[in-house]
Amino acid sequence: MYTLSRDVVIINELGLHARSAAGIAKLAQNAKSKVWLIMGEERVDASSIIDILSLACSKGSKITLKIDEESDIDILNEIIELIKKGFLE
């Protein structure tokens, strides 16, 4: 099985809140397979706003995004860029 993961730090002041989680979920829903968001020992489906919010990621939180299909690399990169840009807030 193919697996690729990338780490990123939440930089926006409000952390990972409903609007930013919705941005991630919208991108992840376009993936052919699951996109996972991992913080510590918890792993959630990145296409679910509720699952993302359950991680309670504040500013400075280090998260990992993981994909299972190589064809989803562009979606992974788009999510990483969105986070690095502070969700354009």
GIJO-V543503 format. One record per residue. N is the residue number from 1. RES is the residue in one small letter. OMEGA is omega in whole degrees, -180 to 180 (999 if undefined). Layout:
N&RES&OMEGA  N&RES&OMEGA
This chain:
1&m&177  2&y&175  3&t&175  4&l&177  5&s&178  6&r&179  7&d&178  8&v&-180  9&v&177  10&i&-175  11&i&-176  12&n&-174  13&e&-176  14&l&-178  15&g&-178  16&l&-177  17&h&-172  18&a&-177  19&r&180  20&s&177  21&a&178  22&a&178  23&g&177  24&i&-177  25&a&-180  26&k&178  27&l&-177  28&a&180  29&q&178  30&n&-178  31&a&178  32&k&178  33&s&-178  34&k&168  35&v&-176  36&w&174  37&l&-173  38&i&172  39&m&-176  40&g&-180  41&e&-177  42&e&178  43&r&-179  44&v&177  45&d&-177  46&a&177  47&s&-179  48&s&179  49&i&-179  50&i&179  51&d&180  52&i&-179  53&l&-179  54&s&179  55&l&179  56&a&-179  57&c&177  58&s&177  59&k&-180  60&g&178  61&s&175  62&k&179  63&i&177  64&t&173  65&l&-175  66&k&175  67&i&-180  68&d&-178  69&e&-180  70&e&-179  71&s&-180  72&d&-177  73&i&180  74&d&178  75&i&176  76&l&-179  77&n&178  78&e&179  79&i&179  80&i&180  81&e&178  82&l&179  83&i&-180  84&k&179  85&k&179  86&g&179  87&f&178  88&l&179  89&e&999
